[in-house]
Structure formats: C-alpha cells, structure tokens
C-alpha cells in the first residue's frame, strides 16, 4: 500500500513540477494529509535517488523527440525559402546541410572548421546552407546582416569564416568594417547594402524559421531533412555517411 501511495504522490508532484508550478499538489491522497504524503515522497527519493535521473532522462528524450519532429517537419518549407540564402559548396550537390547559426554562439565558432571540411571534401557532394538565425541579440543581428551584405559581392564564405573567428559580442560597426576590409570587400558598397531593409528582413525570416522548426539553440543542423541538434560531430558524420549510402542505393 505504501509503495502505491508513494508512486501516486510522485506522479502528482511530478505533474506540478513539469507544469512550471501551474498545477497544484493535492491536499490529501487516500485520506493522508499533504504533509504525510510529502514526507513519504521525500523519504522515497532519498532512498531511491536514481528515479530523479530517470525522470530527467525521460523528459529530455521527450523534448528531443518533439524538437526532431518539428525540425524535420519543417524541411520542405525551409527548402522552399532557401533560394536566396547563402550557401557554400557545389550548387547541385546531392547532400544539403542546413545550419542554423549565430555569430555570438561559441559552439558555432567551434563547428566552423568541421563544416568547411565537409564542403571541401574531395567528393564535393555537400552543400551547406547557412540560416543566419541571429537569436542572441543586436550584436549577432548586426553580424548576420554584414555577412549577407558580403554575399552580395560573392564573399560570403570569407566573411562568414572571418566573423566566426572574431570574439563573441565584438561586432561593433567599427570592428565589422575592419573585418570587411580584411576579406577584400568594397566597403562603400558593403555599407550601402547593409542599410538595405531586405537584408534585415532575411535575418528576420531565418529567426522565424528557427522558431517554426522548434529549435532550442544554435548550431542546429538538418542533413537532407534529418535533424541533429548541436555540434555532435560523430552523429553528424554518421548521418552524412548514411545519407551517402542511401543516395547510392
């Protein structure tokens, strides 16, 4: 009987916790007072603490499954809206990798050498589309617009890599101009393009797509419609190899 009550109490209190505090724990269970139930739950969790890890793991699995469904379900829409997004690699490559990226994201910076190595692979079978999802505020938004303005001069890759090498939160207008000069841009034209509202609108669209895809952070990747959250290199490489095999078959 005690185990049954404890499990019921766990469910009730767990529901309250998972709802962000909106649900209220019952005042009594099987005529027991709330204080008695809480005492039993506390004693049970102290004796069996691994249940908390199991609950957390189950919650994380559920979150990942929900995010994967949303991201993969958005693939067709992302492809339809990607016609004017910058890409790196062969235009007709059979494998398309979409990366949602932010210049103020440290992990995105770490991922750049790996992403570029995939494009530069001797097979030339991967095209990377960068979604300039500036979700970290004004600095990253300014950098994203600067990268798109460089794209107008055919220097997107050079600007993207240079911006990723710069420290986070360093994208002042003065620093951006230094970076633009370092990659050989026509700075006057670049500044004029940065002022065009359509570039800001394209950044806004990428941020909107980030939300539509149910993403929780950057970097996030989709490879021919399959989702990988974060810079999980082994998982990404396994998915790429599986995609190559699927294309061959």
N, C-alpha and C positions, 0 to 999 in steps of 0.2 A: 504493500500500500504506500509505503514511504517513497519508494522509487517512482511510483506512478505520479504522486503529488509533486515530487521534485521535477520530473520531466514536464508536467503541465505548467509548473511555475516558470521553468526555463523558457518554455515557448512564449508564455505571456510577457515575461520581462524582455526576452529577445525581440519580440514584436515591438515593444515600446522603444527599445534602443534603435532598432533598424528604421523606425519611422521618424527618427530625428526628434523624439520626445513628444510627438503629437498624440500618440496612443498613451493611455493611462493604465498602469498596472491595476489589476482588480484588488478590491479591499479584502477579499477573502476567497479561498479555494477550498471546497469541501468543508465549509464551516470553520476553516482555520483563519486566524487573523493575518493581516498583511505582514505584520512583524514576524509572525511564526514562519510564514512562507519564505520571507527574505532570509531568515536565519537558516532555514533548510537549504536554500539555494546557495548561500554563502559557504556553508559547510561542505556542500557537494562540490562546488567549484574549487575549493581549497584542496579537496581530496582528489579531484579529477580535473586538474587544470588544462589537460590536453584538449578538453572539449571546446575551450575558447579558441584554440588554434584551429580546430576542425571547423568551427563556425566561421572564423575569419577566412579560411581557405575556401569554404563553400561560397561565401559571399563574393570573394574575388573571382572565383570561377564563373559565377553567375554574371558578374559585371563584365568580364571578358567576353562571355558568350553574347551578351546583349550588344556590346560595342562591335564585335565582329559581324553580327547580323546587320547592324545599321550601316557599317562601313562598306561591307560587300554589297549590300542592297543599293548603295548609292553609286556603284561603279559606272553604270550606264550614263547616269546624269553627269558624273564627273568627266567622262569621256566626251560627252556632247558639248560641255562648256570649256573644254581644254584647247580649242582651236587656236586661241591667241595667247595661251600660256607659254612661257619659255620652256624649251626642252633642251637637253644635252644628249648627243648621240645621233645615230642614224635615224632619219625620219621614218623609214619604213621597217624599222627593227621589229622582229616578231614578239619581243617581250617589252611590255611597257611597265615601268616602275613609276608610280606616283608617290612623291614625297611631300607631305605637309611639313613645312619647315618655318623656323623663326630665327632671325639673326641674333636675338638675345638668349637663345637656347644653347646651353653649354654642351648638351649631348648632341645636338645638331652639328655643332662645330666638330666634335669628335668623329662624327659619322662621315664628314666630307671626304676624307681620303679614300674610304671604302667605297662610297657612292661613285666617285670619279674613277676608281679602278674598275668598277663594273662597266662603265661606259667605254673605257679604254681597253677592255678585254679584246684580244685578237679576233674573237669571233664576231665582234661588232653586232651582237644580237639584242642589245638592251638600249632602250631609250628611256631617259629619266625626265619626267615632267615635274617641275617644281611648283607646288602651290604655295604662294607667298602668304601664308596664313599668319599675319602679324598679330598674334593674340596676346603679346606681352606688353603692349602699351605704345606710347608715342615714339620711342626710340626705334623699336623694331619696325614700326609702320613706316617711319622715315627711311630706314634702310631698305625696306621692301620696295618702296617707290623708286629709290635710287637704282636698285637692281633692274627694275622694269625699264627705267629710262636708258640704262646701258644696253638693254636688249634691243632698243630701237637703233643702236649703232652696231649691232652684231657682236657685242662684247659681254653678253650675259654671263657666260661661264667664267670669264676672267673676273668680272665684278662680283659674282656670287662667291667665288673662292676667296677673293680678297676681303670681302665683307665678313666672311666666316672666320678669317684669320685675325680680325680685329677683336679687341676685348669687348665683352658684353657691356651694354649701356654707354658705349663710346661713340654713338652715331650722331654726333652734332653736325650741323651744316658744314662747319669748318673741316672736321675730320672726313666727312663724306667727300668733300671736294679734293682733299689730299689723295684719298683712295681712287677717286675717278681719274685724277691726273696720272696716278701710278699705273693704271691699266691702259692708258693711251686714249682716253675719251676726249672728244671735242667738248670741252667743259661748258662753253656757252650754249651749245645745242642741248647738252645733257641737262643743264639748269632749266632751259625753256621747256623741255619735255617733262621734267619733274613737276612743273607748275600746271601741267595739263590735268584737268579733272578726271579724264578717263583712266589714268594710271591709278589714282586713288580709288576709283570705282572698282578696278580689277582686284586691288588688295581687299576691298570690302567683300567682293564676291568670294574670294578664297577663304576669308574668315567665315562667311556664311556657309560655304561648303564644308568647312571644318565642323560646324555645328550640325549640318544636315547629316554628315557621316557619323555623328555621335562620338567624335573623338574626344579624348580626355587630355591629350598633351602632344607635344612635338618632341622628336620626329615621329611621324606615323607613316607607314608605308602600305601601299597596295600594289601587288605584282600580278598583272593580268587578272585583276579582280579579287585576289586573295589578300587578306589583311594580316599585317604584322605590326603590333604596337610597340614603339620604342626601337632603339638601335640594338636589336638582338641579332648579332652578326651570324651566328650559327644557324638560327632559324631562317633568316633571310636567304642565306646561301643554299640551305636545303630546299627552300621553296623555289629558288631560281633553277636549281638542278632538276627538281621535279617538273617544273614548267617546260624546261628544255626537252625532257623525255616525252612529255605529253605532246609537244609540238611535233617531235619526230615520229611519234606513233600515229 
